[in-house]
Amino acid sequence: MDLVAACRAFLAVSGQGSFTAGAAVARIPQSVASRRVAALEEHLGGRVFARSSRTVRLTPFGRDMLPWARRVVDVADAMALDAARARLRPIRVAVPAVCGTLALARLAAAGRDEQVHLDLLVAGPVERAELVRSEQVGAALVAVASDGAAWQVPVGVATVADPGRSAVHVESLRAGRAARAARRRRIWVQPEDDVAHVRDELTRLGAAVGLQPAQVATGASLVAATSEVLTSNDLLACSPAQAEELGLHWRPIGELDLRRGYDLAVGSREDAPAVGQLLEAEIGRCLGVRHGQGRGRS
C-alpha cells in the first residue's frame, strides 16, 4: 500500500464528506479513492468512515487517525520540497582560466539541461588541485599528463605573423652567428601550462636544440604572455582555440607532440562524478578539444 497516497485520499474525502467530491479534489477516479481508503482501513485495523447511501462521515477511530494522516502528508510534501532544493544545489567546479566566458556559459547551460547545476570557479592548475583536495569545491578539472587523460588538448605555438608553414620547429629559434647580439625570439609559457608535463617538455626541447634558457619563458599571466607576443616576433605556447580567440596564427611544434591533459577530480559530493559523465563533450569544448582532436580515454 502507498501510505502517503492513501492518507491523501482519506484527507480529501473527509474534507468533502463525499467520495465523489473528495476524489475530484484529489484528482483521482472515485474508484481509486475508495480502494485507497479501504487499503488504509485494512492497514490501520479499523474503519475511518461510516458510509451510507448519501453521506460519508468520520468514525471516532477516523477522527483519531485524521491528525496522523495530515502529518504523514505534510512530512511527505516537505521531503519532496527538500529533495527539489537539494537537486538545485549547485556543484562548485574549479575550471582552467583557458576556458572563455562564452564556453563556460555554454557548459553551465548544458548542465542545467541535464539537471546538473554548476557553480564554475576559474583557477590556476595548482590552485584547482588544492581546492578539490581540501574539499572547497565539489570537483575540479585538474592538469595531468596527457597519457590516459580524459581530455587532451594539443599545444603548439602562435604568432602574430603567419609562419607560412605547416609546423614551427623550435630549432629555428636558435640564433646564427650573425644574429647572436640581437634579441632572441622566445616561447612564452602561460600559467596554465606552467606544469611539469608541458613546461619541462618545452624546456628540454629548447636545451636539446641549442636555445638559451631564457628563450623558454613563463609569463606572469596569459595577458602578460600575449602582450609580449603582440609586440614582437615571439611565440605563445597555446591551444588552437586560444590562438583563434587571440587572433594569432597557430602551428604545431615540429619536434614535439605536446598536449595538455585534464581529468575530473571529485571531492566528497556523491553527485560530482555525474558532471564528467553527463557533460564530457561540453567540457572538452570548453577546454579547447575540437572534433576528432585530442580525445583521451572514453
N, C-alpha and C positions, 0 to 999 in steps of 0.2 A: 504493500500500500504506500502511496505517496502521501505522507503525513501532512506536508505543507499544503498540497492541493486539496486534501480532504478538509483541512481546517479552513481554507479559503471558502469552500463550498458551504461549510457549516455556518460561517460568519455571514455570508451573503444571504442564505435562506433565513437565518434568524433575524437579520436586519429588515428583510422584506416581508416576513411572515408568510412566505409562499415559495414553493419550489420553482414555479414558473418565473416569478419576478426575480427571485434570487439567482436563478440560472442566467437570466438576461443580464443582470448586474455583473456577474462573474464571467460573462461572455462564453458560456459553455452550454451545450444542449441540456434540457431538463433531465433527460435520462442519465446523463453523465453526473449531474449534480446529485441525483437520487442514489446512484451507485457509490459515489464518493462518501456521502453521508452514511450510507449503510455500512461501508467498509470501516468508517471511523467508529461507528457504534459497536461493531464487532471487535475492533481493536481495543476500545475502552471498556467493553464488557457491560454496556448499559445503553438505554435509549436516550437520545438527546432531544428528540422531538416526539410530541403526541400528535398523531395525524388524524384528521377527519376528512370527509369528502370535500370540505370547503376551506378548512383552516389548518395551519401548522403552528403549533406553539411549543415553547420550550418546556421540557420536563424539569423538575427540581434538579435532577442529575445534569441535564443540559445547561441549566443556569450556572451550576458549579464549574462546568467544563469550559464555558464561554470565555472567561478571562484567560485561561490557559491557551485556548485556541488563538486568541489575539496575540499573546506573547510569541507563540510559535511563528505566526505570520510576520510579526514585527521583526523578530530576530532574522528570519529568512530574508526579508526585504533589506535589512541593514547589512547583512552579509553580502548580498548581491551588489549593493551600492559600494561597499568597501572593495569588493573584487573589481568593480569597474574602475575605481580610483587607482587601485594597485596596477591594473593593466596600463593606465595612462602615465604612471610614474616613469619619468624618462630614465634611460640608461645613459650615464655620462661616459663618453668615449673620447680618449685623447687621440688626436689625429695630427699628422705632419703639417708643417706650415706650407709645404709644396702644394697642398690642396687649395685650389682657388675658391673664392666666395661662392660663385655660381655652382661649382662642383659640390661643395659642402651643402648648399641649399637643396640640390637635387638628391643628394644622399639622404638628407633629413626627410624630404618629401617621399622618397621611395620607402623609407622606414615607416612612415605613417600609413602608407598603402598596405603594408604588411602587419599593421598593428604593433609596430616596434617604434617607440618614441625615443628619439636620440637628443641628448644634450652634448654638442660637439665642442671640445676644448682643444684649441691649437697649441701645440707644444713641440719643443725640440726632441731629438731622439733620446738623449739621456734623461730628460725630464719625463717623457712618456713612460719609459721603463720604471722610473721611480714612482710615478703616480699610481701605476697599476700594482706595483709591489706593495706599496703602503695602503692599498685599497682606497685611495682618494678618488678613483674613478672605477666604473664597473668593468671597463675594458680599454685596451689601448692598441693601436697599430704600431707595433714595435719593429725597429730595424734589426734585421737578422741577415746572415749570409744568404746569398741568393739560392744556393743549392738546397732544393726541397722547400723553399719558402712558398707560402700560399699565394703571394703576389710578387711578381718580378717586373721591374721597370728598367728598360735599357738606359744607360748613362753614356752620353757621348760628350762632344764639345760644341759650343755655339759661339758664333762670331757675328759682328756687325756686317762685315762684307761676306758675300757668298764665296766660299773657298773654291768653288768650281770643280770639285772632285767628289767622288762617292764616299771617301773616308779621309780623316785627318790623321796623319802619322805623327806621333809625339816627337819622333826623331827629327822631324823637320824644324822643330823649335830650337834645335841646337845651333848656336851661333857659329858662323865660319870665322876664319881668321880676320877677314876684313871688317867684320861687324862685332868683334869682341868688345870694343869700347862702347858700343851702343847699348841701350836698354834692351834686355832680353824679354821676349814675349813670355807671358805667364799663363798658366792654367789656374783659374780661381775655383776653389772648392767652397761650396756653400755650407752652412751649418748642418743641413740635413744629411750631407754626405761626409761630415766630419766624424766618421765611424771607421773602424779598422778595416772592414771588408771592402770599403770604397777608397778612403783616403790612402791607406797603406799600399793598395794596388797601384794607384797612380804614382805615389812616391817611389815605389820600387821600379816602376817602368821608367820614370824620369831618370833615376840614377843609372839604370841599365843602358839607356841610350845616350847618356852623357850630358843631361841637363844639370844646371846648377841647382842646389837645394831650394833657393828662393823662387825658382820658376814654377814650382807647385806650391801655391799659397792658399791659405784658408781665410776667407772673408769673415768679418765680424757678423755679417748678416747677408741675406740674399740681396737686399738693396745695395749694400756696400760692394759686394762682389760684382753685381750687374753694372753698377756705375763705373767701375774700373774698366769693364769690357766696352761700355758705350763710348768711352773717351780714349780708347786705344785700340791696338790690334790684338789685345789679349783674348783669351778664350774662357768661357764659363762651362764648367762641368755641370751638366743638367740633363733632364729628360727631353724627348722630343716635344711633349706637351708644354713644358715650361718654356722652351725656346720659342714655340709658336706664340705663347701668351706674351712673351717679352719682345716679340718682333725680331728675333735673331735667327740666323741660319744654322741649323743643327746638322752635324755629321757624326757617325760612329767613329770610335778610335780604331785606327788601323791595326795596331798591335795587340789590342786587348778587348775582349768581350766583357764589358763592365756592366753590372746590374745592381740596382737596389733590390733588397729583399725585405718583405714585410710578412709578419704573422700577426694574428689577433691574439693578444694575451688577455685573459679574463681574471677578474678578482673574485670576490665572494658571491656576487649575484648569480643565482642559478639561471637567470634568463639571458645573461650576457652572451653565451655561445650562439644564441639564435641570431645575433647581429651578423656574424660571419656566414652562417648557413643561409639566411634569407636574402642577404644583401651583397653576396660575393661579387657579382658583376658590377654593381654600382660602386662598391668600394674600390674595385680595380680601376674604374673610370676616374674616380676621384684622385687616385694615386698617380694616374698617368698611363695606365695599361691601355693599350689600343687593341682593336680586334686582331687576333692572330699574332699578338706580340707580347712577349714577357709573361706568359702564363706559367704559374707554378703547379703545385700538385692540385688535383681536382678534389 
